[in-house]
Amino acid sequence: MKNGANVKKEIISYVLITFGIFLYTFAWTAFMLPAQIVGGGVSGISSVIYYACGVHIPIGVMNLFINAILVLVGFKMLGSKFGIKTIYGIVMSSFAFIFWQQLVGVDALFDVSHFGGFMCAIIGGALCGGGIGLTFVMGGNSGGTDIIALIISKFYNVSPGKVIMYLDIIIIGLSFFVSGKLENVVFGYIVMVTMTYVLDMVIDGNKQSYQIMVFSTHNDEIGEAITTEVGRGATLLDGEGCYSHNPNKVLIVMTHRSDKPLVMRIVNRIDPSAFVSVSKVQGVYGKNFEKLKI
């Protein structure tokens, strides 16, 4: 029974990875390529080559070729750090580009010329972020410059995230030498910012957690109400006022974004004069939250 559930879960993950990749490549072929906007990553490199060549080489073919080289180099320098979902993502993204561009001809069917470069950048970046974010959530990716980032971070004390950002800035900047239009470079950076924002929202939006600290003389009652009504655990810590030196209890609650308003209403209901500190936390791991992955 358990094996069957695992197989079903794995199938669903591949279906969602495929959908995310098709959404990502649709954004490129329907919005960004017709407007000659270059984004980051291997897709950005492929699009620069696509614009630069007199004979347009299909982006799907270039995407597969460049990723294949990066994977081979990665295997040699990093070892076998690439799972089957990475290989699947690379192949599927290349096929999806060919599907939208050569088989469907979505740029002809979906005319975005009346949108203008700015709207194409916003819509394309949002769809790219949503698609690749869904792919990441399901444990997949489309290969690309993250392999270069891992190689560089292995030999130099720099985070992969910074390397990817710098590479994307360079790749988008190269589009100026192809189109000769500065506004297209600006639109490319708009795509990068929009994509990053939506990507973060997809990955962390629903998982955003808060640490709420309550300073009140009714913290025992507040903690019991939060446990009963919200279903979240709460912790009481011993505290002492610096001026009065009176002992008091400090209540700490870790909660998801969706539960935060209810917690605040409970605190206000029981003690409207309570002092409350609310802060976003980068991650919460443990029971009822995320599983700690090493």
C-alpha positions in Angstrom: 0.0 0.0 0.0 2.8 2.4 0.9 4.7 1.6 -2.3 1.6 2.4 -4.3 1.2 5.7 -2.6 4.8 6.5 -3.3 4.4 5.7 -6.9 1.3 7.9 -7.2 3.1 10.7 -5.5 6.0 10.4 -7.8 3.8 10.3 -10.9 2.0 13.5 -9.7 5.4 15.2 -9.1 6.5 14.4 -12.7 3.1 15.7 -14.1 3.5 18.9 -12.2 7.1 19.3 -13.2 6.1 18.8 -16.9 3.3 21.4 -16.5 5.7 23.9 -14.9 8.3 23.5 -17.6 5.6 23.9 -20.4 4.4 27.1 -18.6 8.0 28.3 -18.4 8.7 27.7 -22.1 5.3 29.1 -23.1 6.3 32.4 -21.5 9.5 32.5 -23.5 8.0 31.6 -26.9 4.8 33.5 -26.6 5.9 36.7 -24.8 9.7 37.2 -24.6 11.0 35.9 -28.0 8.5 37.9 -30.1 9.5 41.0 -28.2 13.2 40.1 -28.4 13.6 40.1 -24.7 16.4 38.0 -23.2 16.1 36.5 -19.8 18.7 34.7 -17.7 20.0 31.1 -17.6 20.7 28.7 -20.5 17.4 29.8 -22.1 18.8 33.3 -22.2 22.1 32.1 -23.8 20.1 30.1 -26.3 17.9 33.2 -27.2 21.0 35.4 -27.7 22.4 32.8 -30.1 18.9 32.6 -31.7 18.9 36.3 -32.4 22.6 36.5 -33.4 22.5 33.8 -36.0 21.3 34.7 -39.5 19.7 31.2 -39.6 17.6 30.9 -36.5 18.7 27.8 -34.6 15.7 26.4 -32.6 16.1 27.4 -29.0 15.1 23.9 -27.9 18.1 22.4 -29.8 20.5 25.0 -28.4 19.0 24.5 -24.9 19.6 20.8 -25.1 23.1 21.1 -26.5 24.3 23.7 -23.9 22.8 21.8 -21.0 24.3 18.5 -22.2 27.8 20.1 -22.2 27.1 21.6 -18.7 25.9 18.3 -17.3 29.0 16.5 -18.7 31.3 19.1 -17.2 29.3 18.9 -13.9 29.7 15.1 -13.7 33.4 15.5 -14.2 34.0 18.2 -11.7 31.2 17.6 -9.1 30.5 13.9 -9.4 27.1 12.4 -9.6 25.1 15.2 -8.1 22.4 15.3 -10.7 19.3 13.2 -10.2 16.9 11.8 -12.8 14.6 14.8 -12.4 17.3 17.1 -13.5 18.0 15.1 -16.6 14.2 14.9 -17.2 13.8 18.6 -16.8 16.6 19.4 -19.3 15.1 17.0 -21.9 11.6 18.1 -21.3 12.4 21.8 -21.4 14.1 21.4 -24.8 11.2 19.4 -26.1 8.7 22.0 -24.8 10.6 24.8 -26.6 10.4 22.8 -29.8 6.7 22.0 -29.2 5.7 25.7 -28.7 8.0 27.2 -31.3 8.2 24.7 -34.2 5.2 22.4 -33.8 2.6 24.8 -32.5 4.0 28.1 -33.7 2.6 29.8 -30.7 4.2 33.2 -31.5 2.0 33.3 -34.7 -1.1 32.1 -33.0 -0.7 34.3 -29.9 0.0 37.8 -31.1 1.5 40.0 -28.4 2.8 42.8 -30.6 0.1 45.1 -29.2 1.2 44.5 -25.6 4.5 46.3 -25.8 7.9 45.3 -24.4 7.1 46.3 -20.8 3.9 44.2 -20.6 5.6 41.3 -22.3 8.4 41.5 -19.7 6.0 41.5 -16.8 3.7 38.7 -18.1 6.6 36.6 -19.3 8.6 37.0 -16.1 5.5 36.1 -14.0 4.8 33.0 -16.0 8.4 32.0 -16.0 8.6 32.4 -12.2 5.4 30.5 -11.7 6.4 27.6 -14.0 9.9 27.2 -12.8 8.8 27.7 -9.2 6.3 24.8 -9.5 9.1 22.7 -11.0 11.4 23.5 -8.1 8.7 22.7 -5.5 8.3 19.2 -7.1 12.0 18.6 -6.8 12.9 19.2 -10.5 14.7 21.8 -12.4 15.7 22.6 -16.0 19.4 22.4 -15.5 21.2 25.5 -16.7 23.5 28.0 -15.0 23.0 26.5 -11.6 25.5 23.8 -12.7 28.0 26.6 -13.4 27.3 28.1 -10.0 27.9 24.9 -8.2 31.3 24.5 -10.0 32.4 28.0 -9.2 31.2 27.8 -5.6 33.2 24.6 -5.2 36.5 26.4 -5.8 35.7 29.9 -4.6 34.1 31.2 -1.5 30.9 32.6 -3.1 27.3 31.4 -2.9 25.7 29.7 -5.9 22.8 32.2 -5.7 25.2 35.2 -6.2 26.9 33.4 -9.1 23.5 32.7 -10.8 22.5 36.4 -10.3 25.8 37.7 -11.8 25.5 35.3 -14.8 22.0 36.4 -15.5 23.0 40.0 -15.4 25.8 39.3 -17.9 23.6 37.2 -20.2 20.9 39.8 -20.3 23.5 42.5 -20.9 24.8 40.6 -23.9 21.4 41.1 -25.6 22.3 44.7 -26.3 25.0 43.6 -28.7 22.4 41.5 -30.6 19.5 43.9 -30.7 21.3 47.2 -30.2 18.3 48.4 -28.1 19.0 49.5 -24.6 15.3 49.2 -23.7 15.4 45.4 -24.4 18.2 45.1 -21.8 16.0 46.9 -19.3 13.1 44.7 -20.1 15.3 41.7 -19.6 16.2 42.9 -16.1 12.5 43.5 -15.5 11.9 39.8 -16.4 14.6 38.8 -14.0 13.2 40.7 -11.1 9.6 39.7 -11.8 10.6 36.1 -12.2 12.5 36.1 -9.0 9.7 37.6 -7.0 7.1 35.2 -8.4 9.5 32.2 -7.9 9.9 33.1 -4.3 6.2 33.5 -3.8 5.5 30.0 -5.3 8.3 28.3 -3.3 7.9 30.1 0.0 4.6 32.0 -0.2 2.4 29.3 1.3 5.2 28.3 3.7 5.9 31.7 5.1 6.0 31.5 8.9 6.1 34.0 11.6 7.5 34.1 15.1 5.1 35.9 17.5 6.3 37.0 20.9 3.6 38.2 23.4 4.4 40.1 26.6 1.3 40.0 28.8 0.1 39.2 32.3 -2.4 36.9 30.7 0.0 34.7 28.7 -1.1 31.5 30.3 -4.7 32.1 29.1 -3.5 33.4 25.7 -1.3 30.3 25.2 -4.1 27.9 26.1 -6.5 29.7 23.7 -4.0 29.5 20.8 -3.4 25.8 21.4 -7.1 25.1 21.5 -8.4 27.4 18.8 -5.5 27.5 16.3 -4.0 24.1 16.9 -0.5 25.6 17.3 1.8 24.9 20.1 3.1 27.8 22.3 6.0 28.1 24.6 6.2 30.1 27.9 9.6 31.5 28.8 10.6 33.0 32.1 11.4 36.7 31.8 12.1 39.7 34.1 11.5 43.4 33.6 14.8 45.3 33.5 13.3 48.3 35.3 10.9 46.8 37.7 12.6 43.4 38.0 9.2 41.8 38.3 9.1 38.3 37.0 6.8 37.6 34.0 6.1 35.1 31.3 7.0 35.6 27.6 4.9 33.6 25.1 6.4 32.5 21.9 4.3 31.1 19.0 5.5 29.8 15.6 2.7 30.0 13.1 2.0 29.9 9.3 0.9 33.0 7.5 -2.7 31.8 7.3 -2.9 31.3 11.1 -1.3 34.7 12.0 -4.5 36.8 11.9 -6.3 34.3 14.2 -3.5 34.4 16.7 -3.5 38.2 16.7 -7.3 38.3 17.3 -6.9 35.9 20.2 -4.2 38.1 21.8 -6.3 41.2 21.3 -9.4 39.6 22.7 -7.8 38.4 25.9 -5.5 41.3 26.5 -5.9 44.4 24.3 -2.9 46.1 26.1 -0.5 43.2 25.4 2.9 44.0 23.8 3.3 41.9 20.7 6.3 41.4 18.4 5.8 39.8 15.0 8.7 38.8 12.7 9.0 36.7 9.6 11.4 33.8 9.9 13.4 32.2 7.1 12.2 28.7 8.0 10.6 26.6 10.7 11.3 22.9 10.9 9.7 20.3 13.0 6.3 18.9 13.7 3.5 20.6 11.8 6.0 22.6 9.8 8.7 21.7 7.3 10.8 18.6 7.4 14.5 19.3 8.1 16.5 18.3 5.1 20.3 17.9 5.3 
